[in-house]
C-alpha cells in the first residue's frame, strides 16, 4: 500500500506513543503502528531513550517538539522532533518546523512583505535599502507573529477573487524575493531546523526492517555546513519557467569555489486551492555533514 509522506510520520508517532503508553488521536494505520512498535522499541531502548510525553498536537511549544523523552542514563527530560521517512537518509528531504512550509499569508507575515501591491509593509520599509547583515538582524530579532491580520486576510481574499495574472505575478514576486535574499533565507531555514534537544529521523519505515534510527543533537548546523560563514557562499535557483497555472519548483544549489554545484534543497510554491504555500526542503545528503550524532 502506497502512503503519503505525512502518513508515514503519523504512523511513526503512533508507534512511539504505544511504546510509551501514551494517547494518540491523529489519524493513522493501527496495524502499521503495531508493526513498527515491534521493530522500533528495541532500537529505541538500545539508544537509551523512552517516550514520556506526546506534544505533537500542542502548538504552545516554541521548539515545535513532538515528544518529551527520558534519557535512561541521566533521567533527563529531552525534547524531541521526530520524522519518519520511507527512504534512506541520503535520499530523504528534510523540512524545518515553522518556516519550512508556511501558508502564503504566513510567509508574507514572517518576512514582512506584501506582494499584492508589490511593496513592503510599513513595518519593514528598511528592506528596500538594507544590507544583508542588518536585514538578518531585523528578521532574526523581531517577534514572529503568524496570526493573520485583517489586512492579510483581505489580501488572501483578493488572491482568491483575482485568479490568473495577478495571482501568478504575486508568486513570481515571492520567488524573486527569495532569490534576492537567498543567503538569509537558507540561514533562517537552518536556524529553525532543530529547535529541540534531539532530532530523530527513522528511515525506510515502510520496509520489513527500518534502516536506522538517526538521532542528532541540537547544534549550530549553519556553522557545520558553512564554516566560512554563510554570507561568504553563493547559491542559485535552477528550474524551468513555470507554466500559467502550474506550481513553481526549483532546486537550490550551493556554488562552490571550484565551480561545482551541490544540490542542497528544493523550493516549491504551491499555487492551487487550499494547499497554497511556500515549501523548502533540505536534501538529506547535504545535511548529513552538518549534523552531530547523539548515539
Phi, psi and omega per residue, in radians:
X1 nan 2.172 -3.128
X2 -1.468 2.206 -3.122
X3 -1.964 2.725 3.061
X4 -1.386 2.819 -3.055
X5 -1.000 -0.767 -3.092
X6 -1.173 -0.471 3.122
X7 -1.187 -0.635 3.053
X8 -1.069 -0.697 3.125
X9 -1.120 -0.778 3.138
X10 -1.121 -0.730 3.137
X11 -1.124 -0.658 3.117
X12 -1.189 -0.746 3.089
X13 -1.066 -0.758 -3.140
X14 -1.063 -0.698 3.117
X15 -1.111 -0.741 3.105
X16 -1.087 -0.702 3.123
X17 -1.128 -0.659 3.088
X18 -1.138 -0.697 3.121
X19 -1.082 -0.689 -3.118
X20 -1.622 0.090 -3.106
X21 0.985 0.846 -3.123
X22 -1.986 2.664 3.122
X23 -1.382 2.602 -3.125
X24 -2.559 2.171 -3.010
X25 -1.915 -0.200 -3.133
X26 -1.164 2.592 -3.131
X27 -1.125 2.238 -3.113
X28 -2.690 2.985 3.094
X29 -1.593 1.897 -3.048
X30 -1.082 -0.739 -3.124
X31 -1.166 -0.641 3.108
X32 -1.197 -0.681 3.111
X33 -1.088 -0.737 3.119
X34 -1.137 -0.677 3.093
X35 -1.080 -0.727 -3.123
X36 -1.193 -0.553 3.120
X37 -1.016 -0.789 -3.117
X38 -1.067 -0.600 -3.099
X39 -1.489 -0.648 -2.992
X40 -1.558 -0.510 -3.071
X41 -1.034 -0.880 3.128
X42 -1.118 -0.584 3.110
X43 -1.168 -0.745 -3.117
X44 -1.140 -0.766 -3.139
X45 -1.181 -0.573 3.115
X46 -1.186 -0.497 3.067
X47 -1.294 -0.498 -3.135
X48 1.708 0.529 3.135
X49 -2.221 2.557 -3.131
X50 -2.472 2.288 -3.124
X51 -1.160 2.178 -3.133
X52 -1.881 -0.597 -3.060
X53 -2.639 2.379 3.069
X54 -1.702 2.240 -3.061
X55 -2.156 0.083 -3.003
X56 -1.034 -0.469 -3.138
X57 -1.660 0.053 -3.114
X58 -1.803 1.879 -3.104
X59 -1.493 0.077 -3.105
X60 -1.329 -0.285 3.141
X61 -1.440 2.159 -3.101
X62 -1.153 -0.443 -3.113
X63 -1.511 0.009 3.118
X64 0.965 0.728 -3.132
X65 -1.150 2.629 3.041
X66 -1.730 -0.665 -3.117
X67 -2.448 2.735 2.833
X68 -1.844 2.163 -3.103
X69 -1.888 2.654 3.028
X70 -1.794 2.198 3.085
X71 -1.484 2.071 -3.000
X72 -1.015 -0.763 -3.058
X73 -1.149 -0.704 -3.018
X74 -1.955 -0.222 -3.044
X75 1.086 0.379 3.066
X76 -1.273 2.604 3.020
X77 -1.612 2.136 -3.101
X78 -2.154 2.301 3.096
X79 -1.353 2.507 -3.055
X80 -2.338 2.351 2.947
X81 -1.808 2.213 -3.032
X82 -2.047 2.332 3.064
X83 -2.343 2.380 3.087
X84 -1.997 2.265 -3.106
X85 -2.202 2.582 -3.131
X86 -1.441 -0.249 -3.104
X87 -1.925 -3.141 3.103
X88 -1.280 2.923 -3.096
X89 -1.023 -0.829 -3.030
X90 -1.123 -0.438 3.141
X91 -1.788 0.038 3.126
X92 -1.394 2.740 3.053
X93 -2.004 2.158 -3.033
X94 -1.884 2.267 -3.090
X95 -2.007 2.422 -3.139
X96 -1.352 2.601 3.066
X97 -1.262 2.718 3.068
X98 1.217 -1.011 -3.013
X99 -1.769 -0.122 -3.039
X100 -1.338 -0.475 -3.104
X101 -2.617 0.992 -3.130
X102 -1.335 2.614 2.985
X103 -1.083 2.818 -3.091
X104 -0.954 -0.806 -3.129
X105 -1.118 -0.646 3.117
X106 -1.211 -0.650 3.075
X107 -1.062 -0.838 -3.137
X108 -1.095 -0.702 -3.140
X109 -1.162 -0.754 -3.113
X110 -1.078 -0.798 -3.069
X111 -1.564 -0.052 3.081
X112 1.193 0.715 -3.092
X113 -2.203 2.718 3.129
X114 -2.307 1.825 -3.087
X115 -1.668 0.038 3.044
X116 -1.174 -0.749 3.135
X117 -1.851 0.120 -3.129
X118 0.987 0.633 3.066
X119 -2.309 2.921 3.104
X120 -1.552 2.657 3.054
X121 -1.089 2.724 -3.094
X122 -1.066 -0.570 -3.103
X123 -1.342 0.040 3.121
X124 -2.398 0.646 -3.119
X125 -1.042 -0.551 -3.069
X126 -1.138 -0.255 -3.138
X127 -0.939 -0.665 -2.999
X128 -1.143 -0.486 -3.110
X129 -2.293 0.710 -3.065
X130 -1.989 2.482 3.123
X131 -1.464 2.938 -3.041
X132 -1.018 -0.720 -3.064
X133 -1.132 -0.810 -3.130
X134 -1.261 -0.589 3.080
X135 -1.100 -0.701 3.114
X136 -1.070 -0.778 3.133
X137 -1.087 -0.709 -3.107
X138 -1.097 -0.822 -3.081
X139 -1.235 -0.748 -3.060
X140 -1.237 -0.642 -3.000
X141 -1.563 -0.409 -3.093
X142 -1.344 2.650 3.093
X143 -1.176 2.385 -3.128
X144 -1.692 1.917 -3.108
X145 -1.831 1.991 -3.083
X146 -1.681 0.084 3.072
X147 -1.278 2.565 -3.093
X148 -1.551 2.070 -3.140
X149 -1.344 2.986 3.127
X150 -1.056 -0.727 -3.135
X151 -1.124 -0.708 3.132
X152 -1.186 -0.636 3.110
X153 -1.138 -0.716 3.102
X154 -1.110 -0.648 3.121
X155 -1.123 -0.746 3.112
X156 -1.104 -0.722 3.121
X157 -1.120 -0.643 3.105
X158 -1.069 -0.744 3.132
X159 -1.070 -0.747 -3.101
X160 -1.158 -0.660 -3.095
X161 -1.373 -0.363 -3.045
X162 -2.090 0.921 3.102
X163 -1.130 2.569 -3.135
X164 2.082 -2.277 -2.991
X165 -1.053 -0.865 -3.058
X166 -1.158 -0.673 -3.132
X167 -1.148 -0.753 3.120
X168 -1.132 -0.706 3.138
X169 -1.122 -0.630 3.123
X170 -1.091 -0.759 -3.124
X171 -1.182 -0.645 3.081
X172 -1.169 -0.559 3.062
X173 -1.181 -0.666 3.083
X174 -1.118 -0.709 3.105
X175 -1.091 -0.747 3.114
X176 -1.126 -0.666 3.113
X177 -1.069 -0.786 3.112
X178 -1.087 -0.776 -3.109
X179 -1.103 -0.684 -3.141
X180 -1.249 -0.422 -3.113
X181 -2.116 0.647 -2.965
X182 -1.111 -0.651 3.138
X183 -1.109 -0.773 3.118
X184 -1.181 -0.656 3.128
X185 -1.072 -0.827 3.127
X186 -1.132 -0.739 3.135
X187 -1.037 -0.759 -3.124
X188 -1.122 -0.720 3.093
X189 -1.060 -0.731 3.126
X190 -1.175 -0.671 -3.141
X191 -1.065 -0.590 -3.078
X192 -1.673 -0.022 -3.034
X193 -1.142 -0.831 3.108
X194 -2.249 1.771 3.068
X195 -1.748 -0.285 -3.118
X196 -1.530 2.982 3.106
X197 -1.111 -0.645 -3.092
X198 -2.333 2.624 3.064
X199 -2.211 2.186 -3.107
X200 -2.129 2.312 3.077
X201 -2.136 2.016 3.080
X202 -1.692 2.082 -3.041
X203 -1.851 2.796 3.134
X204 0.937 0.710 -3.021
X205 -1.298 -0.245 3.138
X206 -1.608 0.056 3.094
X207 -1.641 3.062 -3.133
X208 -1.099 -0.626 -3.099
X209 -2.297 1.880 3.098
X210 -0.931 2.405 -3.045
X211 -1.061 -0.919 -3.050
X212 -2.946 2.662 2.925
X213 -1.642 1.876 3.119
X214 -1.587 1.963 -3.104
X215 -2.027 2.263 -3.071
X216 -2.232 2.617 3.116
X217 -1.458 2.715 2.994
X218 -1.223 2.250 -3.129
X219 -2.784 3.117 -3.138
X220 -1.458 1.557 -3.098
X221 -1.135 -0.624 -3.130
X222 -1.016 -0.777 -3.131
X223 -1.134 -0.665 -3.141
X224 -1.207 -0.667 -3.108
X225 -1.424 -0.553 -3.079
X226 -2.285 1.300 -3.051
X227 -1.059 -0.411 -3.132
X228 -1.549 0.035 -3.079
X229 1.661 2.245 -3.011
X230 -1.067 -0.466 -3.141
X231 -1.187 -0.263 -3.134
X232 -1.678 0.159 3.126
X233 -1.991 2.710 3.133
X234 -2.003 2.483 3.125
X235 -2.239 2.725 3.040
X236 -2.513 2.643 3.112
X237 -1.810 2.259 3.138
X238 -2.174 2.485 3.128
X239 2.932 2.925 3.140
X240 -1.359 2.631 3.089
X241 -1.112 2.225 -3.066
X242 -1.155 2.535 3.079
X243 -1.358 3.117 -2.961
X244 -0.925 -0.878 -3.078
X245 -2.067 0.205 -3.062
X246 -1.484 2.786 3.064
X247 -1.161 2.678 3.061
X248 -1.605 2.255 -3.137
X249 -2.475 2.268 3.103
X250 -2.650 2.713 3.073
X251 -1.577 2.531 3.047
X252 -1.817 2.098 -3.074
X253 -1.974 2.459 3.038
X254 -1.586 2.124 -3.104
X255 -1.600 2.003 -3.107
X256 -1.433 2.881 -3.128
X257 -1.175 -0.377 -3.131
X258 -1.707 0.189 3.083
X259 1.599 -0.048 -3.119
X260 -1.355 2.588 3.119
X261 -2.009 2.038 -3.129
X262 -1.854 2.121 3.097
X263 -1.279 2.031 -3.082
X264 -1.899 -0.240 -3.133
X265 -3.044 3.074 -3.134
X266 -2.273 2.276 -3.140
X267 -1.952 2.289 3.103
X268 -2.331 2.498 2.964
X269 -2.102 1.880 -3.141
X270 -1.414 2.213 -2.936
X271 -1.950 -0.010 -3.026
X272 -1.984 2.479 2.949
X273 1.004 -2.587 -3.046
X274 -1.360 -0.179 -3.088
X275 -1.631 0.330 -3.121
X276 -1.113 2.102 -3.103
X277 -2.833 2.915 3.009
X278 -1.899 2.086 -2.989
X279 -2.125 2.204 3.062
X280 -2.225 2.327 3.139
X281 -2.296 2.328 3.029
X282 -1.394 2.604 2.993
X283 -1.403 2.441 3.105
X284 -1.057 -0.613 -3.125
X285 -1.055 -0.689 3.122
X286 -1.264 -0.763 -3.047
X287 -1.232 -0.444 -3.017
X288 -0.943 -0.651 -3.122
X289 -1.320 -0.252 -3.106
X290 -1.769 -0.103 -3.102
X291 -1.708 2.551 3.138
X292 -1.920 2.133 -3.053
X293 -1.184 2.465 3.069
X294 -1.432 -0.682 -3.066
X295 -2.021 nan nan
